[in-house]
Amino acid sequence: MNDSAYQVQWFSDAGLTQQVGDMTVTASELTATGLTLGQQYWFRIRATRAGQQGPWSDPATRVANI
């Protein structure tokens, strides 16, 4: 059984203090909903498996465009 997943968080500030979303997924893609068009967001991700959590990635930034 493969219980691997990814925890993804997104924030409205570069300091990662204003969290606006948190999702755990098993797919390699996700669609973040509820974002404000034209606003910049910062995302980070970490792997989880069997109750263990890996380290957070460095943040990546994107501007909501759809």
mmCIF file as Biopython writes it, N, C-alpha, C and O atoms, coordinates in Angstrom:
data_model
#
loop_
_atom_site.group_PDB
_atom_site.id
_atom_site.type_symbol
_atom_site.label_atom_id
_atom_site.label_alt_id
_atom_site.label_comp_id
_atom_site.label_asym_id
_atom_site.label_entity_id
_atom_site.label_seq_id
_atom_site.pdbx_PDB_ins_code
_atom_site.Cartn_x
_atom_site.Cartn_y
_atom_site.Cartn_z
_atom_site.occupancy
_atom_site.B_iso_or_equiv
_atom_site.auth_seq_id
_atom_site.auth_asym_id
_atom_site.pdbx_PDB_model_num
ATOM 1   N N  . MET A ? 1  ? 0.833   -1.191 0.000   1.0 0.0 1  A 1 
ATOM 2   C CA . MET A ? 1  ? 0.000   0.000  0.000   1.0 0.0 1  A 1 
ATOM 3   C C  . MET A ? 1  ? 0.870   1.244  0.000   1.0 0.0 1  A 1 
ATOM 4   O O  . MET A ? 1  ? 1.808   1.347  0.790   1.0 0.0 1  A 1 
ATOM 5   N N  . ASN A ? 2  ? 0.569   2.177  -0.870  1.0 0.0 2  A 1 
ATOM 6   C CA . ASN A ? 2  ? 1.327   3.417  -0.959  1.0 0.0 2  A 1 
ATOM 7   C C  . ASN A ? 2  ? 0.513   4.534  -0.322  1.0 0.0 2  A 1 
ATOM 8   O O  . ASN A ? 2  ? -0.517  4.942  -0.858  1.0 0.0 2  A 1 
ATOM 9   N N  . ASP A ? 3  ? 0.971   5.021  0.806   1.0 0.0 3  A 1 
ATOM 10  C CA . ASP A ? 3  ? 0.245   6.099  1.484   1.0 0.0 3  A 1 
ATOM 11  C C  . ASP A ? 3  ? 0.990   7.421  1.384   1.0 0.0 3  A 1 
ATOM 12  O O  . ASP A ? 3  ? 0.888   8.270  2.270   1.0 0.0 3  A 1 
ATOM 13  N N  . SER A ? 4  ? 1.740   7.592  0.301   1.0 0.0 4  A 1 
ATOM 14  C CA . SER A ? 4  ? 2.470   8.839  0.074   1.0 0.0 4  A 1 
ATOM 15  C C  . SER A ? 4  ? 1.509   9.941  -0.347  1.0 0.0 4  A 1 
ATOM 16  O O  . SER A ? 4  ? 0.529   9.701  -1.053  1.0 0.0 4  A 1 
ATOM 17  N N  . ALA A ? 5  ? 1.807   11.146 0.100   1.0 0.0 5  A 1 
ATOM 18  C CA . ALA A ? 5  ? 0.994   12.306 -0.257  1.0 0.0 5  A 1 
ATOM 19  C C  . ALA A ? 5  ? 1.883   13.540 -0.188  1.0 0.0 5  A 1 
ATOM 20  O O  . ALA A ? 5  ? 3.046   13.472 0.211   1.0 0.0 5  A 1 
ATOM 21  N N  . TYR A ? 6  ? 1.307   14.661 -0.585  1.0 0.0 6  A 1 
ATOM 22  C CA . TYR A ? 6  ? 1.998   15.943 -0.521  1.0 0.0 6  A 1 
ATOM 23  C C  . TYR A ? 6  ? 1.110   16.937 0.214   1.0 0.0 6  A 1 
ATOM 24  O O  . TYR A ? 6  ? -0.085  17.039 -0.066  1.0 0.0 6  A 1 
ATOM 25  N N  . GLN A ? 7  ? 1.687   17.655 1.140   1.0 0.0 7  A 1 
ATOM 26  C CA . GLN A ? 7  ? 0.981   18.746 1.798   1.0 0.0 7  A 1 
ATOM 27  C C  . GLN A ? 7  ? 1.428   20.039 1.136   1.0 0.0 7  A 1 
ATOM 28  O O  . GLN A ? 7  ? 2.624   20.315 1.033   1.0 0.0 7  A 1 
ATOM 29  N N  . VAL A ? 8  ? 0.462   20.826 0.691   1.0 0.0 8  A 1 
ATOM 30  C CA . VAL A ? 8  ? 0.737   22.085 0.011   1.0 0.0 8  A 1 
ATOM 31  C C  . VAL A ? 8  ? 0.075   23.208 0.801   1.0 0.0 8  A 1 
ATOM 32  O O  . VAL A ? 8  ? -1.090  23.106 1.187   1.0 0.0 8  A 1 
ATOM 33  N N  . GLN A ? 9  ? 0.820   24.266 1.035   1.0 0.0 9  A 1 
ATOM 34  C CA . GLN A ? 9  ? 0.271   25.459 1.678   1.0 0.0 9  A 1 
ATOM 35  C C  . GLN A ? 9  ? 0.534   26.648 0.778   1.0 0.0 9  A 1 
ATOM 36  O O  . GLN A ? 9  ? 1.545   26.692 0.076   1.0 0.0 9  A 1 
ATOM 37  N N  . TRP A ? 10 ? -0.384  27.624 0.797   1.0 0.0 10 A 1 
ATOM 38  C CA . TRP A ? 10 ? -0.138  28.848 0.047   1.0 0.0 10 A 1 
ATOM 39  C C  . TRP A ? 10 ? -0.484  30.061 0.905   1.0 0.0 10 A 1 
ATOM 40  O O  . TRP A ? 10 ? -1.348  30.024 1.781   1.0 0.0 10 A 1 
ATOM 41  N N  . PHE A ? 11 ? 0.246   31.145 0.601   1.0 0.0 11 A 1 
ATOM 42  C CA . PHE A ? 11 ? 0.245   32.345 1.427   1.0 0.0 11 A 1 
ATOM 43  C C  . PHE A ? 11 ? 0.130   33.577 0.547   1.0 0.0 11 A 1 
ATOM 44  O O  . PHE A ? 11 ? 0.456   33.541 -0.639  1.0 0.0 11 A 1 
ATOM 45  N N  . SER A ? 12 ? -0.338  34.671 1.143   1.0 0.0 12 A 1 
ATOM 46  C CA . SER A ? 12 ? -0.458  35.928 0.399   1.0 0.0 12 A 1 
ATOM 47  C C  . SER A ? 12 ? 0.718   36.864 0.655   1.0 0.0 12 A 1 
ATOM 48  O O  . SER A ? 12 ? 0.696   38.018 0.227   1.0 0.0 12 A 1 
ATOM 49  N N  . ASP A ? 13 ? 1.755   36.370 1.359   1.0 0.0 13 A 1 
ATOM 50  C CA . ASP A ? 13 ? 2.925   37.215 1.631   1.0 0.0 13 A 1 
ATOM 51  C C  . ASP A ? 13 ? 4.204   36.388 1.567   1.0 0.0 13 A 1 
ATOM 52  O O  . ASP A ? 13 ? 4.193   35.185 1.829   1.0 0.0 13 A 1 
ATOM 53  N N  . ALA A ? 14 ? 5.299   37.047 1.218   1.0 0.0 14 A 1 
ATOM 54  C CA . ALA A ? 14 ? 6.597   36.374 1.057   1.0 0.0 14 A 1 
ATOM 55  C C  . ALA A ? 14 ? 7.141   35.842 2.372   1.0 0.0 14 A 1 
ATOM 56  O O  . ALA A ? 14 ? 7.958   34.921 2.370   1.0 0.0 14 A 1 
ATOM 57  N N  . GLY A ? 15 ? 6.708   36.401 3.492   1.0 0.0 15 A 1 
ATOM 58  C CA . GLY A ? 15 ? 7.161   35.934 4.803   1.0 0.0 15 A 1 
ATOM 59  C C  . GLY A ? 15 ? 6.438   34.684 5.290   1.0 0.0 15 A 1 
ATOM 60  O O  . GLY A ? 15 ? 6.748   34.157 6.358   1.0 0.0 15 A 1 
ATOM 61  N N  . LEU A ? 16 ? 5.471   34.211 4.502   1.0 0.0 16 A 1 
ATOM 62  C CA . LEU A ? 16 ? 4.681   33.014 4.810   1.0 0.0 16 A 1 
ATOM 63  C C  . LEU A ? 16 ? 3.981   33.125 6.164   1.0 0.0 16 A 1 
ATOM 64  O O  . LEU A ? 16 ? 3.946   32.170 6.939   1.0 0.0 16 A 1 
ATOM 65  N N  . THR A ? 17 ? 3.426   34.305 6.435   1.0 0.0 17 A 1 
ATOM 66  C CA . THR A ? 17 ? 2.695   34.492 7.688   1.0 0.0 17 A 1 
ATOM 67  C C  . THR A ? 17 ? 1.186   34.599 7.468   1.0 0.0 17 A 1 
ATOM 68  O O  . THR A ? 17 ? 0.420   34.432 8.418   1.0 0.0 17 A 1 
ATOM 69  N N  . GLN A ? 18 ? 0.743   34.873 6.246   1.0 0.0 18 A 1 
ATOM 70  C CA . GLN A ? 18 ? -0.682  35.033 5.943   1.0 0.0 18 A 1 
ATOM 71  C C  . GLN A ? 18 ? -1.153  33.841 5.097   1.0 0.0 18 A 1 
ATOM 72  O O  . GLN A ? 18 ? -1.306  33.947 3.880   1.0 0.0 18 A 1 
ATOM 73  N N  . GLN A ? 19 ? -1.379  32.710 5.767   1.0 0.0 19 A 1 
ATOM 74  C CA . GLN A ? 19 ? -1.779  31.491 5.064   1.0 0.0 19 A 1 
ATOM 75  C C  . GLN A ? 19 ? -3.213  31.622 4.568   1.0 0.0 19 A 1 
ATOM 76  O O  . GLN A ? 19 ? -4.104  32.032 5.312   1.0 0.0 19 A 1 
ATOM 77  N N  . VAL A ? 20 ? -3.425  31.266 3.292   1.0 0.0 20 A 1 
ATOM 78  C CA . VAL A ? 20 ? -4.761  31.325 2.717   1.0 0.0 20 A 1 
ATOM 79  C C  . VAL A ? 20 ? -5.247  29.955 2.244   1.0 0.0 20 A 1 
ATOM 80  O O  . VAL A ? 20 ? -6.402  29.818 1.844   1.0 0.0 20 A 1 
ATOM 81  N N  . GLY A ? 21 ? -4.383  28.946 2.286   1.0 0.0 21 A 1 
ATOM 82  C CA . GLY A ? 21 ? -4.798  27.616 1.879   1.0 0.0 21 A 1 
ATOM 83  C C  . GLY A ? 21 ? -3.859  26.541 2.360   1.0 0.0 21 A 1 
ATOM 84  O O  . GLY A ? 21 ? -2.670  26.775 2.572   1.0 0.0 21 A 1 
ATOM 85  N N  . ASP A ? 22 ? -4.418  25.348 2.529   1.0 0.0 22 A 1 
ATOM 86  C CA . ASP A ? 22 ? -3.654  24.171 2.955   1.0 0.0 22 A 1 
ATOM 87  C C  . ASP A ? 22 ? -4.386  22.952 2.407   1.0 0.0 22 A 1 
ATOM 88  O O  . ASP A ? 22 ? -5.583  22.783 2.640   1.0 0.0 22 A 1 
ATOM 89  N N  . MET A ? 23 ? -3.677  22.118 1.689   1.0 0.0 23 A 1 
ATOM 90  C CA . MET A ? 23 ? -4.307  20.963 1.069   1.0 0.0 23 A 1 
ATOM 91  C C  . MET A ? 23 ? -3.336  19.791 1.057   1.0 0.0 23 A 1 
ATOM 92  O O  . MET A ? 23 ? -2.138  19.976 0.844   1.0 0.0 23 A 1 
ATOM 93  N N  . THR A ? 24 ? -3.846  18.594 1.284   1.0 0.0 24 A 1 
ATOM 94  C CA . THR A ? 24 ? -3.046  17.384 1.135   1.0 0.0 24 A 1 
ATOM 95  C C  . THR A ? 24 ? -3.562  16.639 -0.081  1.0 0.0 24 A 1 
ATOM 96  O O  . THR A ? 24 ? -4.759  16.380 -0.204  1.0 0.0 24 A 1 
ATOM 97  N N  . VAL A ? 25 ? -2.646  16.297 -0.979  1.0 0.0 25 A 1 
ATOM 98  C CA . VAL A ? 25 ? -3.022  15.648 -2.238  1.0 0.0 25 A 1 
ATOM 99  C C  . VAL A ? 25 ? -2.148  14.420 -2.470  1.0 0.0 25 A 1 
ATOM 100 O O  . VAL A ? 25 ? -1.042  14.316 -1.941  1.0 0.0 25 A 1 
ATOM 101 N N  . THR A ? 26 ? -2.663  13.505 -3.264  1.0 0.0 26 A 1 
ATOM 102 C CA . THR A ? 26 ? -1.879  12.342 -3.668  1.0 0.0 26 A 1 
ATOM 103 C C  . THR A ? 26 ? -1.471  12.433 -5.125  1.0 0.0 26 A 1 
ATOM 104 O O  . THR A ? 26 ? -0.647  11.646 -5.591  1.0 0.0 26 A 1 
ATOM 105 N N  . ALA A ? 27 ? -2.041  13.386 -5.848  1.0 0.0 27 A 1 
ATOM 106 C CA . ALA A ? 27 ? -1.709  13.595 -7.262  1.0 0.0 27 A 1 
ATOM 107 C C  . ALA A ? 27 ? -0.509  14.530 -7.370  1.0 0.0 27 A 1 
ATOM 108 O O  . ALA A ? 27 ? -0.139  15.189 -6.398  1.0 0.0 27 A 1 
ATOM 109 N N  . SER A ? 28 ? 0.089   14.583 -8.540  1.0 0.0 28 A 1 
ATOM 110 C CA . SER A ? 28 ? 1.240   15.464 -8.747  1.0 0.0 28 A 1 
ATOM 111 C C  . SER A ? 28 ? 0.818   16.866 -9.164  1.0 0.0 28 A 1 
ATOM 112 O O  . SER A ? 28 ? 1.673   17.721 -9.395  1.0 0.0 28 A 1 
ATOM 113 N N  . GLU A ? 29 ? -0.485  17.118 -9.264  1.0 0.0 29 A 1 
ATOM 114 C CA . GLU A ? 29 ? -1.005  18.437 -9.606  1.0 0.0 29 A 1 
ATOM 115 C C  . GLU A ? 29 ? -2.141  18.792 -8.665  1.0 0.0 29 A 1 
ATOM 116 O O  . GLU A ? 29 ? -2.799  17.915 -8.105  1.0 0.0 29 A 1 
ATOM 117 N N  . LEU A ? 30 ? -2.368  20.107 -8.496  1.0 0.0 30 A 1 
ATOM 118 C CA . LEU A ? 30 ? -3.546  20.560 -7.776  1.0 0.0 30 A 1 
ATOM 119 C C  . LEU A ? 30 ? -3.973  21.893 -8.346  1.0 0.0 30 A 1 
ATOM 120 O O  . LEU A ? 30 ? -3.176  22.618 -8.941  1.0 0.0 30 A 1 
ATOM 121 N N  . THR A ? 31 ? -5.225  22.200 -8.160  1.0 0.0 31 A 1 
ATOM 122 C CA . THR A ? 31 ? -5.747  23.502 -8.547  1.0 0.0 31 A 1 
ATOM 123 C C  . THR A ? 31 ? -6.154  24.218 -7.276  1.0 0.0 31 A 1 
ATOM 124 O O  . THR A ? 31 ? -7.064  23.782 -6.572  1.0 0.0 31 A 1 
ATOM 125 N N  . ALA A ? 32 ? -5.479  25.314 -6.987  1.0 0.0 32 A 1 
ATOM 126 C CA . ALA A ? 32 ? -5.817  26.122 -5.815  1.0 0.0 32 A 1 
ATOM 127 C C  . ALA A ? 32 ? -7.000  26.999 -6.191  1.0 0.0 32 A 1 
ATOM 128 O O  . ALA A ? 32 ? -6.945  27.722 -7.186  1.0 0.0 32 A 1 
ATOM 129 N N  . THR A ? 33 ? -8.066  26.942 -5.405  1.0 0.0 33 A 1 
ATOM 130 C CA . THR A ? 33 ? -9.260  27.720 -5.690  1.0 0.0 33 A 1 
ATOM 131 C C  . THR A ? 33 ? -9.410  28.861 -4.690  1.0 0.0 33 A 1 
ATOM 132 O O  . THR A ? 33 ? -8.768  28.864 -3.639  1.0 0.0 33 A 1 
ATOM 133 N N  . GLY A ? 34 ? -10.244 29.809 -5.017  1.0 0.0 34 A 1 
ATOM 134 C CA . GLY A ? 34 ? -10.511 30.919 -4.120  1.0 0.0 34 A 1 
ATOM 135 C C  . GLY A ? 34 ? -9.441  31.995 -4.131  1.0 0.0 34 A 1 
ATOM 136 O O  . GLY A ? 34 ? -9.391  32.828 -3.227  1.0 0.0 34 A 1 
ATOM 137 N N  . LEU A ? 35 ? -8.582  31.988 -5.145  1.0 0.0 35 A 1 
ATOM 138 C CA . LEU A ? 35 ? -7.528  32.990 -5.237  1.0 0.0 35 A 1 
ATOM 139 C C  . LEU A ? 35 ? -8.060  34.257 -5.891  1.0 0.0 35 A 1 
ATOM 140 O O  . LEU A ? 35 ? -9.036  34.213 -6.640  1.0 0.0 35 A 1 
ATOM 141 N N  . THR A ? 36 ? -7.426  35.372 -5.610  1.0 0.0 36 A 1 
ATOM 142 C CA . THR A ? 36 ? -7.815  36.652 -6.192  1.0 0.0 36 A 1 
ATOM 143 C C  . THR A ? 36 ? -7.011  36.893 -7.463  1.0 0.0 36 A 1 
ATOM 144 O O  . THR A ? 36 ? -5.780  36.876 -7.444  1.0 0.0 36 A 1 
ATOM 145 N N  . LEU A ? 37 ? -7.711  37.116 -8.555  1.0 0.0 37 A 1 
ATOM 146 C CA . LEU A ? 37 ? -7.082  37.355 -9.849  1.0 0.0 37 A 1 
ATOM 147 C C  . LEU A ? 37 ? -6.074  38.494 -9.754  1.0 0.0 37 A 1 
ATOM 148 O O  . LEU A ? 37 ? -6.389  39.567 -9.239  1.0 0.0 37 A 1 
ATOM 149 N N  . GLY A ? 38 ? -4.867  38.259 -10.250 1.0 0.0 38 A 1 
ATOM 150 C CA . GLY A ? 38 ? -3.818  39.267 -10.263 1.0 0.0 38 A 1 
ATOM 151 C C  . GLY A ? 38 ? -2.994  39.358 -8.989  1.0 0.0 38 A 1 
ATOM 152 O O  . GLY A ? 38 ? -1.999  40.082 -8.953  1.0 0.0 38 A 1 
ATOM 153 N N  . GLN A ? 39 ? -3.390  38.636 -7.940  1.0 0.0 39 A 1 
ATOM 154 C CA . GLN A ? 39 ? -2.633  38.673 -6.686  1.0 0.0 39 A 1 
ATOM 155 C C  . GLN A ? 39 ? -1.519  37.631 -6.704  1.0 0.0 39 A 1 
ATOM 156 O O  . GLN A ? 39 ? -1.682  36.538 -7.247  1.0 0.0 39 A 1 
ATOM 157 N N  . GLN A ? 40 ? -0.400  37.983 -6.108  1.0 0.0 40 A 1 
ATOM 158 C CA . GLN A ? 40 ? 0.738   37.067 -6.014  1.0 0.0 40 A 1 
ATOM 159 C C  . GLN A ? 40 ? 0.576   36.185 -4.787  1.0 0.0 40 A 1 
ATOM 160 O O  . GLN A ? 40 ? 0.153   36.649 -3.728  1.0 0.0 40 A 1 
ATOM 161 N N  . TYR A ? 41 ? 0.918   34.899 -4.940  1.0 0.0 41 A 1 
ATOM 162 C CA . TYR A ? 41 ? 0.858   33.930 -3.847  1.0 0.0 41 A 1 
ATOM 163 C C  . TYR A ? 41 ? 2.171   33.174 -3.772  1.0 0.0 41 A 1 
ATOM 164 O O  . TYR A ? 41 ? 2.875   33.029 -4.771  1.0 0.0 41 A 1 
ATOM 165 N N  . TRP A ? 42 ? 2.494   32.695 -2.585  1.0 0.0 42 A 1 
ATOM 166 C CA . TRP A ? 42 ? 3.692   31.894 -2.344  1.0 0.0 42 A 1 
ATOM 167 C C  . TRP A ? 42 ? 3.248   30.513 -1.900  1.0 0.0 42 A 1 
ATOM 168 O O  . TRP A ? 42 ? 2.388   30.380 -1.029  1.0 0.0 42 A 1 
ATOM 169 N N  . PHE A ? 43 ? 3.835   29.483 -2.503  1.0 0.0 43 A 1 
ATOM 170 C CA . PHE A ? 43 ? 3.475   28.092 -2.242  1.0 0.0 43 A 1 
ATOM 171 C C  . PHE A ? 43 ? 4.676   27.350 -1.678  1.0 0.0 43 A 1 
ATOM 172 O O  . PHE A ? 43 ? 5.820   27.633 -2.034  1.0 0.0 43 A 1 
ATOM 173 N N  . ARG A ? 44 ? 4.401   26.392 -0.792  1.0 0.0 44 A 1 
ATOM 174 C CA . ARG A ? 44 ? 5.438   25.468 -0.345  1.0 0.0 44 A 1 
ATOM 175 C C  . ARG A ? 44 ? 4.811   24.090 -0.249  1.0 0.0 44 A 1 
ATOM 176 O O  . ARG A ? 44 ? 3.595   23.952 -0.113  1.0 0.0 44 A 1 
ATOM 177 N N  . ILE A ? 45 ? 5.660   23.073 -0.321  1.0 0.0 45 A 1 
ATOM 178 C CA . ILE A ? 45 ? 5.190   21.694 -0.365  1.0 0.0 45 A 1 
ATOM 179 C C  . ILE A ? 45 ? 6.124   20.805 0.437   1.0 0.0 45 A 1 
ATOM 180 O O  . ILE A ? 45 ? 7.315   21.086 0.565   1.0 0.0 45 A 1 
ATOM 181 N N  . ARG A ? 46 ? 5.564   19.724 0.978   1.0 0.0 46 A 1 
ATOM 182 C CA . ARG A ? 46 ? 6.389   18.703 1.617   1.0 0.0 46 A 1 
ATOM 183 C C  . ARG A ? 46 ? 5.728   17.349 1.426   1.0 0.0 46 A 1 
ATOM 184 O O  . ARG A ? 46 ? 4.505   17.243 1.324   1.0 0.0 46 A 1 
ATOM 185 N N  . ALA A ? 47 ? 6.541   16.338 1.380   1.0 0.0 47 A 1 
ATOM 186 C CA . ALA A ? 47 ? 6.053   14.971 1.239   1.0 0.0 47 A 1 
ATOM 187 C C  . ALA A ? 47 ? 5.657   14.428 2.610   1.0 0.0 47 A 1 
ATOM 188 O O  . ALA A ? 47 ? 6.243   14.777 3.635   1.0 0.0 47 A 1 
ATOM 189 N N  . THR A ? 48 ? 4.643   13.561 2.593   1.0 0.0 48 A 1 
ATOM 190 C CA . THR A ? 48 ? 4.240   12.863 3.807   1.0 0.0 48 A 1 
ATOM 191 C C  . THR A ? 48 ? 4.064   11.386 3.464   1.0 0.0 48 A 1 
ATOM 192 O O  . THR A ? 48 ? 3.624   11.027 2.371   1.0 0.0 48 A 1 
ATOM 193 N N  . ARG A ? 49 ? 4.419   10.550 4.424   1.0 0.0 49 A 1 
ATOM 194 C CA . ARG A ? 49 ? 4.253   9.111  4.203   1.0 0.0 49 A 1 
ATOM 195 C C  . ARG A ? 49 ? 4.271   8.412  5.547   1.0 0.0 49 A 1 
ATOM 196 O O  . ARG A ? 49 ? 5.158   8.639  6.370   1.0 0.0 49 A 1 
ATOM 197 N N  . ALA A ? 50 ? 3.286   7.562  5.759   1.0 0.0 50 A 1 
ATOM 198 C CA . ALA A ? 50 ? 3.185   6.753  6.973   1.0 0.0 50 A 1 
ATOM 199 C C  . ALA A ? 50 ? 3.310   7.613  8.231   1.0 0.0 50 A 1 
ATOM 200 O O  . ALA A ? 50 ? 3.978   7.228  9.191   1.0 0.0 50 A 1 
ATOM 201 N N  . GLY A ? 51 ? 2.665   8.775  8.218   1.0 0.0 51 A 1 
ATOM 202 C CA . GLY A ? 51 ? 2.685   9.649  9.377   1.0 0.0 51 A 1 
ATOM 203 C C  . GLY A ? 51 ? 3.941   10.484 9.531   1.0 0.0 51 A 1 
ATOM 204 O O  . GLY A ? 51 ? 4.043   11.289 10.457  1.0 0.0 51 A 1 
ATOM 205 N N  . GLN A ? 52 ? 4.892   10.302 8.641   1.0 0.0 52 A 1 
ATOM 206 C CA . GLN A ? 52 ? 6.138   11.077 8.680   1.0 0.0 52 A 1 
ATOM 207 C C  . GLN A ? 52 ? 6.036   12.231 7.687   1.0 0.0 52 A 1 
ATOM 208 O O  . GLN A ? 52 ? 5.440   12.090 6.620   1.0 0.0 52 A 1 
ATOM 209 N N  . GLN A ? 53 ? 6.617   13.366 8.044   1.0 0.0 53 A 1 
ATOM 210 C CA . GLN A ? 53 ? 6.593   14.526 7.170   1.0 0.0 53 A 1 
ATOM 211 C C  . GLN A ? 53 ? 8.009   14.939 6.812   1.0 0.0 53 A 1 
ATOM 212 O O  . GLN A ? 53 ? 8.887   15.005 7.673   1.0 0.0 53 A 1 
ATOM 213 N N  . GLY A ? 54 ? 8.221   15.215 5.537   1.0 0.0 54 A 1 
ATOM 214 C CA . GLY A ? 54 ? 9.508   15.701 5.086   1.0 0.0 54 A 1 
ATOM 215 C C  . GLY A ? 54 ? 9.630   17.196 5.335   1.0 0.0 54 A 1 
ATOM 216 O O  . GLY A ? 54 ? 8.696   17.822 5.835   1.0 0.0 54 A 1 
ATOM 217 N N  . PRO A ? 55 ? 10.765  17.766 4.992   1.0 0.0 55 A 1 
ATOM 218 C CA . PRO A ? 55 ? 10.962  19.206 5.175   1.0 0.0 55 A 1 
ATOM 219 C C  . PRO A ? 55 ? 10.166  20.000 4.139   1.0 0.0 55 A 1 
ATOM 220 O O  . PRO A ? 55 ? 9.864   19.501 3.055   1.0 0.0 55 A 1 
ATOM 221 N N  . TRP A ? 56 ? 9.837   21.228 4.484   1.0 0.0 56 A 1 
ATOM 222 C CA . TRP A ? 56 ? 9.162   22.114 3.537   1.0 0.0 56 A 1 
ATOM 223 C C  . TRP A ? 56 ? 10.124  22.507 2.427   1.0 0.0 56 A 1 
ATOM 224 O O  . TRP A ? 56 ? 11.319  22.684 2.665   1.0 0.0 56 A 1 
ATOM 225 N N  . SER A ? 57 ? 9.607   22.640 1.229   1.0 0.0 57 A 1 
ATOM 226 C CA . SER A ? 57 ? 10.388  23.142 0.105   1.0 0.0 57 A 1 
ATOM 227 C C  . SER A ? 57 ? 10.625  24.633 0.286   1.0 0.0 57 A 1 
ATOM 228 O O  . SER A ? 57 ? 9.985   25.281 1.115   1.0 0.0 57 A 1 
ATOM 229 N N  . ASP A ? 58 ? 11.549  25.166 -0.496  1.0 0.0 58 A 1 
ATOM 230 C CA . ASP A ? 58 ? 11.663  26.614 -0.587  1.0 0.0 58 A 1 
ATOM 231 C C  . ASP A ? 58 ? 10.381  27.118 -1.250  1.0 0.0 58 A 1 
ATOM 232 O O  . ASP A ? 58 ? 9.813   26.421 -2.091  1.0 0.0 58 A 1 
ATOM 233 N N  . PRO A ? 59 ? 9.919   28.304 -0.891  1.0 0.0 59 A 1 
ATOM 234 C CA . PRO A ? 59 ? 8.691   28.797 -1.491  1.0 0.0 59 A 1 
ATOM 235 C C  . PRO A ? 59 ? 8.835   29.115 -2.978  1.0 0.0 59 A 1 
ATOM 236 O O  . PRO A ? 59 ? 9.878   29.579 -3.438  1.0 0.0 59 A 1 
ATOM 237 N N  . ALA A ? 60 ? 7.771   28.855 -3.701  1.0 0.0 60 A 1 
ATOM 238 C CA . ALA A ? 60 ? 7.665   29.237 -5.119  1.0 0.0 60 A 1 
ATOM 239 C C  . ALA A ? 60 ? 6.528   30.247 -5.212  1.0 0.0 60 A 1 
ATOM 240 O O  . ALA A ? 60 ? 5.559   30.149 -4.458  1.0 0.0 60 A 1 
ATOM 241 N N  . THR A ? 61 ? 6.622   31.194 -6.101  1.0 0.0 61 A 1 
ATOM 242 C CA . THR A ? 61 ? 5.594   32.219 -6.196  1.0 0.0 61 A 1 
ATOM 243 C C  . THR A ? 61 ? 4.924   32.212 -7.561  1.0 0.0 61 A 1 
ATOM 244 O O  . THR A ? 61 ? 5.552   31.923 -8.579  1.0 0.0 61 A 1 
ATOM 245 N N  . ARG A ? 62 ? 3.634   32.538 -7.562  1.0 0.0 62 A 1 
ATOM 246 C CA . ARG A ? 62 ? 2.847   32.624 -8.796  1.0 0.0 62 A 1 
ATOM 247 C C  . ARG A ? 62 ? 1.827   33.727 -8.622  1.0 0.0 62 A 1 
ATOM 248 O O  . ARG A ? 62 ? 1.433   34.056 -7.503  1.0 0.0 62 A 1 
ATOM 249 N N  . VAL A ? 63 ? 1.398   34.300 -9.747  1.0 0.0 63 A 1 
ATOM 250 C CA . VAL A ? 63 ? 0.321   35.281 -9.748  1.0 0.0 63 A 1 
ATOM 251 C C  . VAL A ? 63 ? -0.919  34.570 -10.271 1.0 0.0 63 A 1 
ATOM 252 O O  . VAL A ? 63 ? -0.873  33.922 -11.317 1.0 0.0 63 A 1 
ATOM 253 N N  . ALA A ? 64 ? -2.028  34.691 -9.544  1.0 0.0 64 A 1 
ATOM 254 C CA . ALA A ? 64 ? -3.281  34.062 -9.973  1.0 0.0 64 A 1 
ATOM 255 C C  . ALA A ? 64 ? -3.737  34.691 -11.283 1.0 0.0 64 A 1 
ATOM 256 O O  . ALA A ? 64 ? -3.890  35.909 -11.375 1.0 0.0 64 A 1 
ATOM 257 N N  . ASN A ? 65 ? -3.955  33.852 -12.299 1.0 0.0 65 A 1 
ATOM 258 C CA . ASN A ? 65 ? -4.282  34.403 -13.619 1.0 0.0 65 A 1 
ATOM 259 C C  . ASN A ? 65 ? -5.508  33.787 -14.259 1.0 0.0 65 A 1 
ATOM 260 O O  . ASN A ? 65 ? -5.847  34.147 -15.387 1.0 0.0 65 A 1 
ATOM 261 N N  . ILE A ? 66 ? -6.177  32.883 -13.594 1.0 0.0 66 A 1 
ATOM 262 C CA . ILE A ? 66 ? -7.392  32.290 -14.188 1.0 0.0 66 A 1 
ATOM 263 C C  . ILE A ? 66 ? -8.513  32.383 -13.183 1.0 0.0 66 A 1 
ATOM 264 O O  . ILE A ? 66 ? -9.630  31.948 -13.462 1.0 0.0 66 A 1 
#
